[in-house]
């Protein structure tokens, strides 16, 4: 018998499990399930076909299904939900933490969501109704309702009793919060400090009053910035009157960070973040096509621009040889500057405070790079075409192109940020296409002036 | 008098502080320092000029300087270190956690590092000598030596006593580890569970034996994958004999995640990760130029390719109008596929287990997108040039280009990963340039065959 304990999901294991499923050997599969951690089981499920998945998923006991379910990638979660009946979904929801339960129910089609809520116990459905109104990308949308709070006039022993009483269900319980009679947040104390302090000490004497909290309506990006900046493992969420309503833990923050990085990278490449685990080629294709068709029309526009310079091209067909290099230089320079600014804005290392400094820096960098690349290409073109004056024109063009592309690359994301548009758009295909067109225009324009002047 | 308490660093605050520094009003500045958190002070320091920075930094008392220092961005840390004498650096090192101390000393030039180590107390220099041998990007390189461990035959009360005794200096103390007489890792227990369990209970009865640990020599990427996969807040680091030697906390993991995302994005854009906070334009320029010069020579090679088809271009100059669109379509298709694969490999959502599935998927997507974009451009070109046969040739070319670019975009990062090269390279300028050249070759090749056949 194979031992699955602690095994990493590899091709062999997936094959073994597929075989067991085909042979419907439920007892053997349950042994596999017992030996794998929820995250690994989720990974295994992602590697199976749709029917196999459902077979394995139904073997998870009601208590195990939720833990595994939250670890499964989003597109595959959706597929599984489609195949489950309301009762199974309700069972999963009942055992999830409030934030995961709300995410799951929030993702269901409206009538299914209503049916699930109706079939839930009172306690859970009340929690859901508290959480569902918050948009997904706000602090309220990612917070959980499970936390332990004590009043400032209680003692350390009282706090320890609270943990004994209600702390068992709270995962990741490292801090408890201190509130006044109205539930308003006053301070925080770590479980470690509760252990260290004397049991008779008053909470108000040992708590840390400099507690950092976030409003339930705050954008999730703001939450991430706070958590990263102050290295928080937990952040309390408060309402407009500073009453504590929930808390967000570091693992949710890590998920949000990944989502945001996915989103940025997706915008920059013209894809959607969900693609990695999406299983329908049609859906992926539909997500990518708008960018491609956009780039196609951008390219057709570039063709119209070149068309304007047909006379120059007829005089010297070799001018067209250098379209690729001109476009590549403009495109790469712009992407370099834009990527640094987009990333800096995302991590908070570049703020709108020092816009001027950043733009000056990028201008200097572009100038240096232009003064290196421009003459380099100029010499190559001059020697190739045997015309040193044309070489000088190419030098001028490329230097100018690099200077302008670098500036645009740095300025566009800063401008987008100021107008609250995701700056990552600036490193994407549309701006690159515009840079291409501008570069061609500068190159052909300057060369045409030169050709006219030299007769 | 201005109140700086809890203020976010904005342009006004920076101006106020600059003025205070210029007027050398140390007392007033010390009030500012008292009111800001270390991370905010670090942010403030990053916004100052080099001399201003040093003035403010020297005002931090020895105990505060370290806390602020670790929050400052790397390039600016280096500049500050250059300006400090050995004694000041030693004072900072003494108060840092072991992992931060090792990072700082590891970054110093060799003779300065030796001087600093000589001037440190025994305890700290012994710690440093344990940590310094580990490469920066391994578990050993990011771990700290501060943790609390108890033996399995001790009681919960013994464990609580250990925390009281040595836990005060350990930040982020949420778990303690259980070892045998030889220091080998046996289990883990949360501080919360210590509070909940009876003081007389034996640790071996209440600990969790399924503890996930990582070898000190493991790559930091592996550590990140484990922490994310199992939602760990702490991961113990063991040596080859499973003896616990250190621990890594979630905040270090968040830093590594950011670094890795920075690195990927940098490789994809042809920049370096340190650029965001680098202050020397020459250094930035030097980092970007190799990519630009590489792209330049790629472009010159593209020119040579086009040169081979000069005869076709002479027959029909309008063929050159479509270079930009052909290149853009090949480039964008490849980047889309490559970005999804690179990101999926980075987050662990795509593994080498399901290579075949991913390639098939990308092939289907590319086929759909090719069958949409190819005919679209074909119709435009056919109408523009009034030659429907040429339109058909362009349709064929573009469909083929999208198919091949999509496949290359997905295959190259997977191949790089298999050979342990960073897959992010595949989404970078060099592969895009190769795709450009291949696209031009396919387009001009097919058109030339057509022109020859049609006489």
Interface residues (C-beta under 8 A of the other chain):
Chain A: X9 X10 X11 X14 X37 X39 X40 X47 X73 X160 X163 X164 X167 X168 X172 X173 X174 X190 X191 X192 X194 X195 X196 X210 X227 X228 X229 X230 X231 X233 X250 X251 X253 X254 X257 X258 X261 X262 X264 X265 X266 X268 X269 X270 X271 X275 X276 X277 X279 X281 X282 X284 X285 X288 X289 X291 X292 X293 X295 X296 X298 X299 X300 X302 X303 X304 X306 X307 X310 X313 X314 X317 X318 X320 X321 X322 X323 X324 X325 X326 X327 X328 X329 X332 X333 X335 X336 X338 X339 X340 X343 X344 X347 X349 X350 X351 X353 X354 X361 X364 X365 X368 X369 X372 X373 X376 X377 X380 X384 X402 X427 X429 X433 X436 X437 X440
Chain B: X9 X10 X11 X14 X37 X39 X40 X47 X73 X160 X163 X164 X167 X168 X172 X173 X174 X190 X191 X192 X194 X195 X196 X210 X227 X228 X229 X230 X231 X233 X250 X251 X253 X254 X257 X258 X261 X262 X264 X265 X266 X268 X269 X270 X271 X275 X276 X277 X279 X281 X282 X284 X285 X288 X289 X291 X292 X293 X295 X296 X298 X299 X300 X302 X303 X304 X306 X307 X310 X313 X314 X317 X318 X320 X321 X322 X323 X324 X325 X326 X327 X328 X329 X332 X333 X335 X336 X338 X339 X340 X343 X344 X347 X349 X350 X351 X353 X354 X361 X364 X365 X368 X369 X372 X373 X376 X377 X380 X384 X402 X427 X429 X433 X436 X437 X440
